[in-house]
Amino acid sequence: MTKDSHTDCPLPFFIATVNSIWYNYFVGEFMKVKICGITSAEDIKIVNACKPDFAGFVMFFPKSKRNISPETAKSLIETLDKNVLSVAVTVSPTLEQVKTAYDCGFDYIQIHGEVGEDVLSNPYLKVIRAFNVSDLEKFDEYRMNQNIVGYVFDAHEPGSGKTFDWTMLENLPRDDKLFMLAGGLNPETVAKAVKAVKPDGVDVSSGVENSDGDGKDFEKVKKFIISARSEIKQ
């Protein structure tokens, strides 16, 4: 699961981050973290410095202000730290779009919305299936699909910064697939979310953006990761 990197992080944060990554992959006690909505070289610098487990890039969804072209995605992935796994974040993609994401160099594809069996079982990329509150009744349909390696539970409007009632997840069975929480998380709320839901990982986009909503804020990303990884999985 590893992909050389250079960082500009202060030494104490760098050491803490390295230790967190070691525990994350080999002990598995700490939260995995996904920073989503990466759009620029500056965002990549922040991700490479702070080293979350995953970086998400919105693809094939022009309605999102974070949507980027395949050409941009490919160039950004080429400069992404090889220890950070890349995720193409999509809505109802076609099989051709999955192949395009694969050609860009993505490690996984995250799928929101409706999806056909041909896409779920595609031969190119393992799938992280996203649920947006209103479609939780479909959860059991996807548990047996071996191409699905994880789930993301998000608010009704992904990327909106809105949260949802976490008790809705209480009765969902846990299995060996990654169970990730998203929706309205930020550096101030993520620890509370981890304690309440006990996910395998957390996913954030707008909660770590600059105040004008344009690009990621280094201090917010750093604080979010530290707060999330301070909570040991139970």
Secondary structure, 3 states (H helix, E strand, C coil): CCCCCCCCCCHHHHHHHHHHHHHHHHHCCECEEEECCCCCHHHHHHHHHHCCCEEEEEECCCCCCCCECHHHHHHHHHCCCCCCEEEEEEECCCHHHHHHHHHHCCCEEEEECCCCHHHHCCCCCEEEEEECCCCHHHHHHHCCCCCEEEEEECCCCCCCCCCCCHHHHCCCCCCCCEEEECCCCCCCCHHHHHHHHCCCEEEECHHHECCCCCCECHHHHHHHHHHHHCCECC
